[in-house]
Amino acid sequence: MSHVAPAVRDKFETLPVELKNAILERDVVLNTIYDLMRVLEQIVAEGEENPS
């Protein structure tokens, strides 16, 4: 189960719903903005590997 710490929640909430759902499906723990950036970079890299 994913967790978004209060320190990151404001930034997380600015993301589109589809992106937030994709992040939460990964069962990640987001304690810092750097944790959020890492997950976003992973999603981008996966998108580049598997273009639709």
N, C-alpha and C positions, 0 to 999 in steps of 0.2 A: 504494500500500500504506500502510495506516494505521500510525502509531507512537504508542505511549503511553509517555511518559517515566517513569522511576522515581519522580519527585517526584509524579506524578499516579496512578500505578498502584494504590495502596491505595484511593483514592476510586473509581477506575474499577471495581475488582473488587467493590465493594459494590453495584453496579447489577445489575438482573435480566439474565439471559442474553440475552433478546430485545432489550433496550435496548443492551447491549454490542455485539451483532451489528449492530444498526442503525447504531451509531456507526462501527464498523470498516468497514462497507460503503461509507462515505462517503469513504474515502481521506484521512483527516484526520491532522494532526500535533498531538498533545496534549502540550504542554510544560509548561503551567501549569493550575491549576484554572480559570482564566478561559477557556482554550481549551475545556475540557470544558463549562463552563457555556454558552459560545456555541453549541456543537453541540447541547446539550440544548435550548436556547431555539429553535433552528432546527427541531428535531424537533417541539416543542410547537406552534410556529407552523404548521408543515405539517399537523399533526393538526387544528388549528382550521380550516384552509382546506378540508380534505378529511375531514369527519367520516364515520365508517363507519355 
